[in-house]
Amino acid sequence: MRRARRGVLAALALLALAAPAAHANPAYRSVIDAVRPPAPGLKLQVLGFDQNLQLVNDTGKVVVIRGYDGEPYARLLPDGTVQVNRNSPAAYLNEDRFGTAKPPASAGADAPVAWRTVNRSGRFVWHDHRMHWMSTSTPPAVTDESRRTRVLDYTVPLDVGGRRTTVHGTLWWVGLPGGGMPAGAVIALVLLALAAVALVLV
């Protein structure tokens, strides 16, 4: 019985880890082209094809990520503290891929900043709607799904030590070889099936 319960917990833990990947779309590639002006010690990376941005702050300065209306969304302090502004609409809109969550009435571009510490790693991973295609339909720019096609250019504004810095990126369509279900969705379904089997064993 205990072994079966451990199996359930392990399967559910794996499913939780795979959940973000299941929302990534391998038919796209989001690419960071430049950070202008450059900020030494600022490290950015795209995770999961077009799913998340990762920022590591080794600048020795306060780095602020701006939300969709220019409001402070998140900040990374020099000591590694990472905080999110709970009054930023982006804190709620970024909870799912298509921004369907409704921010509370207290959130807004002009609302007082309310920082909440989320970790102390000096690393922040977030979903940013500026870096992906906000629809389940194929972008109009893609006229041949077998060809690599530029979908859109995007920018993400940051403040580094009080100085405005901008991340410039490009979203590309690369297609799925042979079509089929995205790999992330397949993994999630397999793990869900494993969790179901474990529950039956219990």
N, C-alpha and C positions, 0 to 999 in steps of 0.2 A: 504493500500500500504506500509506504513512504517513498519507495523507488518510483512508483507511478506518479506520485505528487511532484517529485523532483522533476520528472519528465515533463509534466504540465508546465511547471514554472520555467523550465529551460526553453520549451517551445514558445511560450508566450513572450519571454524575453527576446528571443530571436525575432519574433513577429514584430515586436515594438521597434527593434532596431531597423528592420526592413521597411517599416511603414513609410518613412520619408522617401526612400528610394522608389517606392511604388508610385509616387506622384511625379517623379522625374520622367522626362520624355526623351528617350535616346534618339529620336528622330531629329533632335535639335542639339546644337552646341553653342553655349554662351561662352564668349572668349573675352578676356580683359586685354585690351589693346595698349592702354597707356594710363598712367596717373600723372596729371599735369596740374600745377607744377609738381615735380617729383618730391617725395618726402622720404628721406633716408630712414630705414627701420620700419616702414609701413609695408606689410606683406599681405597681399590679397590673392585669393584663389577661388575658382568656381568649383563647386562640389555637385556631383550628380547631374552631369550634362548641362542642365539649365535650371537646377532646382534651388541651390543655395549659394550665397557668397560667404566666404570666410575671411575675416580680418584679424591679423595678429599685430598688436601694437608694441613694437620695440623702438619707438621713436624717442622715448623719454618725455613725451608731451601728452597732453590730453587730446584724444581723437574723438570727434563727434560725428556721428552718421546722421545726415539730414533725412527727414521723412518726405512724403510726397507733396506736402505743402510748404516745405522748407523748414519745418519745425524740428527741434532736436528730438531724434528718435532713440538713439543709443549713444553711449559714450564709454570709452576705454581709458582708464586713468593710468598714469605712469607706474603705479604700484601693482598693476594687474587687475584691479577691480573693474568689473564690467557691469554697467547699469543700463536699464531700459526705462524710458520715460512713459509711465503708465497713462499719461494724458496725451500721448501722441496717437493719432488715428492709425498710424502704421503699425503700432504694437498689436492691434486687433486685425487689421486688414491682412497682415502677413501670416496669420494663423492657418490659412489655406491657400491653395494655388491660385484661385480665381477671386480672392478678396471678397468672399460672400459674408464674412462676419461683420456684424454691425457694431461700430464703436459706440461706447456709452455716451450719454449726453455730456459728460464731464470732459471728454476728449475733443480736442480741436487745435487748429494751428496756433491760436492765440491763447490757449489755456495755460495756466501756470504749470511749469515743469515739475513733475513728480518722479524723481529718480528712485528706482528699485534695483538693488544689487541682485544679479543673476548668477555670477560666478566671479572667481578671483584668478582666472587663468591667463588673463591678458589676451584672450581669444574669444571672438564672437562669431557665431554662425547664424545667418538669418536668411529667410526667403524674401527676395526683393522682386516686386512685380515689374520693375523697369527692365529686368534682364531676360524676360521670357515672353512668349506669345500668349496673350490673355484670351484664348479661345480654344475650343476643342476642334474647330475646323482648320483646314489647311490654309496657311496665309496666302493672300492673293498673289504675292510675289512669286510663289512656287507654281510655275507652269509645267514643270517636268519634275516629278517626285524622285526621279533617279539622279538628278543633278544637284550638286552643292549650290545653295542659293542664299544670298544675304537677305535676311528677313527685316532686320531693323538695327539701327545704331542706338545706343543708350548711354546715359550718364548717371552717375550716382554721386551727389555732392557730399563732401566731407569738410570738416574743419580740423586742421592739425596745428595745435598750439595757437588757436585763434586765427589761423590763416586758411583761407578757402583753397581746397584742393578738390579736383574732380577726377573720378574714375570714368574712363571712356572704354566702352565695350561694344561688341557686335554679336548679334544673335544670328546663327547660321542654321539653315535647314540642311541636314545631311541624309535624311531618309532612313528607312529600315531595310537592310538587305533581305530581299525575299518577302518583305511584309511581315505580318504576324504581330502578336501581342508584345508590348514593351517588356524588356527583361525584368525590370523592377516589379512589374505586376505579376509575372510568372513566379518570381521568388516569393512574393508575399502570399500568393495562393498556395504554394507548396507548404510554406510554414504554417498557414492557417489549417491546412489539412493535417499536418503533423500534430498541431495542438488539439484538433478535434479527436484524433486517434488516442492521444494521451488522456483526454477527458473520458473517453469511453473506457479505457483501461481502469481508471479510478472507479 
